[in-house]
Amino acid sequence: MNTLKKLGLSALAGSLAAFSAQAGELSVSGGMEATYTSKSGSEVTGNPIGTNKAISFKGNHEFDNGWSANMTHTMLDTLAGISSSVITFNLGGLGKLGVGQGDAGYGIKAIDNVMPTAYEEADHGMDTGLTLGGAIQASGNHIFYQTPAMPVTGTTVDYVYTKSVGSGAAGDGATAVGTDAFGSGHSVGIKLIDMWGFTIGGGASEIENQRSDRNRVGNTTARSTYADDPWEATAYVKYAWGPVTVGYQMSGEDGQGTATTDVADSQVRIYGVSFNVNDDLSVSYQRAKDKYHFNNEDRADASGNATEEAVFDGWSIAYNMGPAAIKFTRNTGNSVGGTKGTTDKNAELSVSVAF
């Protein structure tokens, strides 16, 4: 009888050991942040004290062949839902494949503004900011793939696909439907060079407009409710030399207009420079221009506007003490949203601790 017990316990222990070897890991990370924000101009003002309650759940599992599965679920600041969710399979020399919700770090959304900054971008805190790419990943679930980095140059290519742009995020076994004006969306991001201090890349995306009338060229009277397929594109270059990093980025977007209203196309230019004073202190400056074009092809803005340029200037400074940080940014925007003469200001002080 004792022998049988020993055999049974040995078998159970062996099973548990095998299970532990196959089990993955789940961890929780987060941070606390308090901010004081001052706004002026046409910006909406109110209680200036804010908090960030970031919590992320991360899991990973290593397979015997060297592949791995990873997931990250980040909660909304309200702690009432998910702000982003990423499920990734790292396939070694075959690249990465996964499903994302929100900003998964791939495609054009991941590079909408990659100019150097110590804290925030030039349009941070503005009610109407820069016109940046990533609309196909703004909501709902999408599939992404990234190639492995090439030797020497570090070149990678990202591809993002979503079936129904504008849909909500569906749970497992469910579907989600977006606006009937939009169908599928595609996005590509390319990092061409990451060497000798240079980082050069770009991206583009297009959304299928299910109501577009492709036969409307030269015919302004018989046209569909909506215009062409909206698209976005961007390209950037950065150079790091010692403690200094400089960069320039340009973007363009062809918005979706209708038979009676117009959505302005835009051209964005962003300049940035940052300087690491030492290992703890860094400062930066960004200047961004967003030129709105209202007379798109055969449609015109109701107010008769042709072009208007919004200009943003942003200064940031950050002091890091291990997991703790004190950061400050001051941003100014002129003609924001394409409204001539509008001047807005935003200043923000942040104190945070990560754990």
C-alpha positions as CSV (number, residue, x, y, z in Angstrom):
1,M,0.0,0.0,0.0
2,N,2.8,2.4,0.9
3,T,4.5,1.5,-2.4
4,L,1.4,2.4,-4.3
5,K,1.1,5.7,-2.5
6,K,4.8,6.5,-3.3
7,L,4.2,5.6,-6.9
8,G,1.1,7.8,-7.1
9,L,2.8,10.7,-5.4
10,S,5.8,10.4,-7.7
11,A,3.6,10.4,-10.8
12,L,1.7,13.4,-9.5
13,A,4.9,15.3,-8.8
14,G,6.2,14.5,-12.3
15,S,3.0,15.8,-13.8
16,L,3.1,19.0,-11.9
17,A,6.7,19.5,-12.8
18,A,5.9,19.0,-16.5
19,F,3.0,21.5,-16.2
20,S,5.2,24.1,-14.5
21,A,7.7,23.9,-17.3
22,Q,5.0,24.6,-19.8
23,A,3.2,27.4,-17.9
24,G,3.6,31.0,-18.8
25,E,4.0,34.1,-16.6
26,L,1.6,36.8,-15.8
27,S,2.7,40.1,-14.2
28,V,1.1,43.4,-13.3
29,S,2.8,46.8,-13.8
30,G,1.6,50.3,-13.3
31,G,2.4,53.8,-12.1
32,M,0.9,56.8,-10.4
33,E,1.0,60.3,-11.9
34,A,-0.4,63.6,-10.8
35,T,-0.6,66.7,-13.1
36,Y,-1.4,70.4,-12.8
37,T,-2.6,71.9,-16.1
38,S,-3.1,75.5,-17.1
39,K,-5.0,76.4,-20.3
40,S,-5.9,79.6,-22.0
41,G,-7.4,80.9,-25.2
42,S,-10.3,78.8,-26.6
43,E,-9.2,75.7,-24.6
44,V,-11.7,74.2,-22.3
45,T,-10.7,75.0,-18.7
46,G,-11.7,73.6,-15.3
47,N,-10.2,71.8,-12.4
48,P,-6.5,71.8,-13.2
49,I,-5.6,68.8,-11.0
50,G,-5.5,65.4,-12.8
51,T,-4.3,61.9,-12.2
52,N,-3.3,58.9,-14.3
53,K,-4.0,55.4,-13.0
54,A,-2.1,53.3,-15.5
55,I,-2.3,49.5,-14.9
56,S,-1.0,46.9,-17.4
57,F,-1.3,43.1,-17.4
58,K,1.5,41.3,-19.2
59,G,1.9,37.7,-20.0
60,N,4.5,35.6,-21.9
61,H,5.2,32.0,-22.7
62,E,8.3,30.5,-24.2
63,F,7.9,27.5,-26.6
64,D,10.5,24.8,-27.0
65,N,11.3,25.9,-30.5
66,G,12.3,29.4,-29.4
67,W,9.0,31.0,-30.4
68,S,7.0,32.9,-27.8
69,A,3.5,34.3,-27.1
70,N,3.0,37.6,-25.4
71,M,0.1,39.7,-24.4
72,T,-0.4,43.2,-22.9
73,H,-3.7,44.6,-21.7
74,T,-3.7,48.2,-20.5
75,M,-6.7,49.6,-18.6
76,L,-8.3,52.9,-19.3
77,D,-7.5,55.8,-16.9
78,T,-11.1,55.5,-15.6
79,L,-10.3,51.8,-14.7
80,A,-13.5,50.9,-16.6
81,G,-12.2,49.2,-19.7
82,I,-9.2,48.5,-21.9
83,S,-7.3,51.3,-23.7
84,S,-5.1,49.0,-25.7
85,S,-4.7,45.2,-26.0
86,V,-1.9,43.4,-27.9
87,I,-1.6,39.7,-28.5
88,T,1.7,38.8,-30.2
89,F,3.4,35.7,-31.5
90,N,7.1,36.1,-31.9
91,L,8.1,33.7,-34.6
92,G,11.8,34.0,-34.5
93,G,13.3,34.5,-37.9
94,L,9.8,34.7,-39.4
95,G,8.9,38.0,-37.6
96,K,5.9,38.8,-35.4
97,L,2.2,38.2,-35.9
98,G,-0.6,39.3,-33.7
99,V,-3.9,41.0,-33.0
100,G,-4.2,44.5,-31.5
101,Q,-6.8,46.9,-30.2
102,G,-5.9,50.6,-30.0
103,D,-2.2,51.5,-30.4
104,A,-0.4,48.2,-30.9
105,G,2.9,49.8,-31.8
106,Y,2.7,48.9,-35.5
107,G,1.7,50.5,-38.8
108,I,1.4,54.3,-39.4
109,K,-0.2,54.9,-36.0
110,A,3.1,54.0,-34.3
111,I,5.0,56.6,-36.2
112,D,2.4,59.5,-36.4
113,N,4.9,61.8,-34.5
114,V,8.3,60.4,-33.7
115,M,10.2,63.6,-33.4
116,P,12.5,63.9,-30.4
117,T,10.9,65.2,-27.2
118,A,11.7,65.2,-23.5
119,Y,8.0,64.9,-22.5
120,E,5.1,65.7,-24.8
121,E,4.5,66.7,-28.5
122,A,3.9,70.3,-29.6
123,D,0.2,69.9,-29.8
124,H,-0.3,68.1,-26.5
125,G,-3.3,69.4,-24.5
126,M,-4.9,71.2,-27.4
127,D,-8.6,70.7,-28.0
128,T,-7.7,70.4,-31.7
129,G,-4.3,69.0,-32.4
130,L,-2.3,67.9,-35.5
131,T,-3.9,65.9,-38.2
132,L,-2.0,62.6,-37.8
133,G,-2.3,59.1,-39.2
134,G,-3.7,55.9,-37.7
135,A,-7.4,56.1,-38.3
136,I,-7.7,52.5,-39.2
137,Q,-6.4,51.5,-35.7
138,A,-8.3,54.0,-33.7
139,S,-11.0,51.5,-32.7
140,G,-11.7,47.8,-33.1
141,N,-9.4,44.9,-33.5
142,H,-6.8,44.6,-36.2
143,I,-4.3,42.1,-37.4
144,F,-0.6,43.1,-37.7
145,Y,2.7,41.5,-38.9
146,Q,6.2,42.8,-38.6
147,T,9.2,41.4,-40.5
148,P,12.4,40.6,-38.6
149,A,15.0,43.3,-38.6
150,M,17.5,43.0,-41.4
151,P,21.2,42.9,-40.5
152,V,23.2,46.1,-40.5
153,T,20.5,48.5,-41.6
154,G,17.8,47.3,-39.1
155,T,15.1,47.6,-41.8
156,T,11.7,46.4,-40.7
157,V,8.2,46.4,-42.4
158,D,4.9,46.5,-40.6
159,Y,1.5,45.6,-42.1
160,V,-1.8,46.3,-40.3
161,Y,-5.2,45.1,-41.6
162,T,-8.7,45.7,-40.2
163,K,-11.9,44.3,-41.7
164,S,-14.3,47.1,-40.6
165,V,-12.9,50.5,-39.9
166,G,-14.7,52.3,-37.1
167,S,-16.1,49.2,-35.4
168,G,-15.8,48.5,-31.7
169,A,-13.6,45.9,-30.3
170,A,-15.4,42.5,-30.4
171,G,-14.9,39.9,-27.7
172,D,-14.1,36.3,-28.6
173,G,-16.9,34.6,-30.6
174,A,-18.5,38.0,-31.5
175,T,-18.4,40.5,-34.3
176,A,-18.4,44.3,-34.4
177,V,-19.8,46.5,-37.2
178,G,-18.5,50.0,-38.1
179,T,-20.0,52.8,-40.1
180,D,-21.4,51.7,-43.4
181,A,-19.3,54.4,-45.1
182,F,-16.1,52.5,-44.4
183,G,-15.0,49.0,-45.2
184,S,-11.5,47.5,-44.7
185,G,-8.4,49.4,-44.0
186,H,-4.7,48.8,-44.7
187,S,-1.6,50.3,-43.1
188,V,2.1,49.9,-43.8
189,G,5.1,51.2,-41.8
190,I,8.7,50.9,-42.9
191,K,11.9,51.6,-41.0
192,L,14.5,51.8,-43.7
193,I,17.6,52.6,-41.8
194,D,18.6,52.4,-38.1
195,M,22.4,52.9,-38.1
196,W,25.2,55.4,-37.8
197,G,22.9,57.6,-35.7
198,F,20.3,57.8,-38.4
199,T,16.7,56.5,-38.2
200,I,14.7,56.9,-41.5
201,G,11.2,55.6,-42.1
202,G,7.7,56.2,-43.2
203,G,4.3,54.7,-43.6
204,A,0.9,54.9,-45.4
205,S,-2.6,53.7,-45.0
206,E,-5.9,53.7,-46.9
207,I,-9.5,53.1,-45.9
208,E,-12.0,51.5,-48.3
209,N,-14.9,54.0,-48.8
210,Q,-17.9,51.8,-49.5
211,R,-20.0,54.7,-50.9
212,S,-17.3,56.2,-53.2
213,D,-18.3,56.7,-56.8
214,R,-15.2,55.9,-58.9
215,N,-16.9,57.2,-62.1
216,R,-17.4,60.7,-60.8
217,V,-14.3,62.3,-62.5
218,G,-15.5,65.3,-64.5
219,N,-19.0,64.8,-63.3
220,T,-19.9,67.1,-60.4
221,T,-23.7,66.7,-60.6
222,A,-24.1,62.9,-60.4
223,R,-22.0,61.7,-57.6
224,S,-22.3,59.5,-54.6
225,T,-22.8,60.6,-51.0
226,Y,-19.1,60.3,-50.2
227,A,-15.9,61.0,-52.1
228,D,-12.8,58.9,-52.6
229,D,-11.0,56.5,-50.3
230,P,-9.3,58.5,-47.5
231,W,-5.6,57.9,-47.3
232,E,-2.7,59.0,-45.0
233,A,1.1,59.0,-45.5
234,T,4.2,60.1,-43.5
235,A,8.0,60.1,-43.7
236,Y,10.6,61.0,-41.2
237,V,14.3,61.2,-40.5
238,K,16.2,61.5,-37.2
239,Y,19.8,61.9,-36.3
240,A,21.4,61.3,-32.9
241,W,24.9,62.7,-32.2
242,G,26.0,62.3,-28.6
243,P,23.5,64.0,-26.3
244,V,21.7,65.8,-29.2
245,T,18.9,64.3,-31.4
246,V,17.3,66.3,-34.3
247,G,14.5,65.3,-36.6
248,Y,12.1,66.2,-39.4
249,Q,8.8,64.6,-40.3
250,M,6.2,65.3,-43.0
251,S,2.7,63.9,-43.3
252,G,-0.3,64.2,-45.6
253,E,-3.9,63.2,-45.4
254,D,-6.8,63.2,-47.9
255,G,-9.9,63.4,-45.8
256,Q,-13.4,62.2,-46.7
257,G,-15.8,64.8,-47.9
258,T,-19.5,64.6,-48.9
259,A,-21.7,66.0,-51.6
260,T,-22.6,69.0,-49.5
261,T,-19.8,69.4,-47.0
262,D,-16.0,69.4,-47.1
263,V,-13.3,67.8,-45.0
264,A,-10.0,69.6,-45.3
265,D,-7.0,67.7,-46.6
266,S,-3.9,68.5,-44.6
267,Q,-0.1,68.7,-44.9
268,V,1.8,68.4,-41.6
269,R,5.5,69.3,-41.0
270,I,7.1,68.6,-37.6
271,Y,10.6,69.7,-36.5
272,G,12.2,68.6,-33.3
273,V,15.4,68.7,-31.2
274,S,16.2,67.3,-27.8
275,F,19.3,67.6,-25.6
276,N,20.3,65.3,-22.8
277,V,22.0,67.5,-20.3
278,N,23.1,64.5,-18.3
279,D,21.7,61.0,-17.5
280,D,18.8,62.5,-15.6
281,L,17.9,65.8,-17.2
282,S,16.7,66.4,-20.8
283,V,15.1,69.3,-22.7
284,S,13.4,69.5,-26.1
285,Y,11.7,71.8,-28.6
286,Q,9.1,70.9,-31.3
287,R,7.5,73.1,-33.9
288,A,4.7,71.7,-36.1
289,K,2.7,73.2,-38.9
290,D,-0.6,71.8,-40.2
291,K,-1.8,73.3,-43.4
292,Y,-5.5,72.7,-44.2
293,H,-6.6,72.6,-47.9
294,F,-10.3,73.1,-48.2
295,N,-10.9,73.2,-52.0
296,N,-10.4,69.4,-52.5
297,E,-10.9,68.5,-56.2
298,D,-14.4,69.4,-57.1
299,R,-15.8,70.2,-53.6
300,A,-15.5,73.5,-51.8
301,D,-15.7,74.6,-48.2
302,A,-19.0,76.4,-47.3
303,S,-17.2,79.4,-46.0
304,G,-15.0,79.7,-49.1
305,N,-11.7,79.0,-47.3
306,A,-8.9,77.9,-49.5
307,T,-6.0,77.2,-47.1
308,E,-5.2,77.9,-43.5
309,E,-2.1,76.9,-41.5
310,A,-2.1,75.9,-37.8
311,V,1.2,76.3,-36.0
312,F,2.2,74.6,-32.8
313,D,5.3,75.3,-30.6
314,G,6.2,73.0,-27.7
315,W,8.9,73.1,-25.0
316,S,9.5,70.2,-22.7
317,I,11.8,69.4,-19.8
318,A,12.1,66.1,-17.9
319,Y,14.1,65.1,-14.8
320,N,14.2,61.4,-14.0
321,M,15.3,59.9,-10.7
322,G,15.1,56.2,-11.2
323,P,11.4,55.2,-11.3
324,A,10.3,58.8,-10.3
325,A,10.1,61.7,-12.8
326,I,9.2,65.4,-12.8
327,K,8.2,66.7,-16.2
328,F,7.0,70.0,-17.6
329,T,5.7,71.1,-21.0
330,R,4.4,74.4,-22.4
331,N,2.6,74.4,-25.8
332,T,1.2,77.2,-27.9
333,G,-1.1,76.8,-30.9
334,N,-2.1,79.4,-33.5
335,S,-5.0,79.0,-36.0
336,V,-5.7,75.6,-34.5
337,G,-8.2,73.4,-36.4
338,G,-7.8,75.8,-39.4
339,T,-9.6,78.6,-37.7
340,K,-7.7,81.8,-38.4
341,G,-6.7,83.9,-35.5
342,T,-7.3,81.3,-32.8
343,T,-4.5,81.1,-30.2
344,D,-4.4,78.5,-27.5
345,K,-2.0,77.7,-24.7
346,N,-1.4,74.7,-22.6
347,A,1.1,74.2,-19.7
348,E,1.4,71.0,-17.8
349,L,3.4,69.9,-14.7
350,S,3.7,66.1,-14.1
351,V,5.0,64.1,-11.1
352,S,5.1,60.4,-11.6
353,V,6.4,57.1,-10.1
354,A,6.5,53.8,-12.0
355,F,6.3,50.4,-10.2
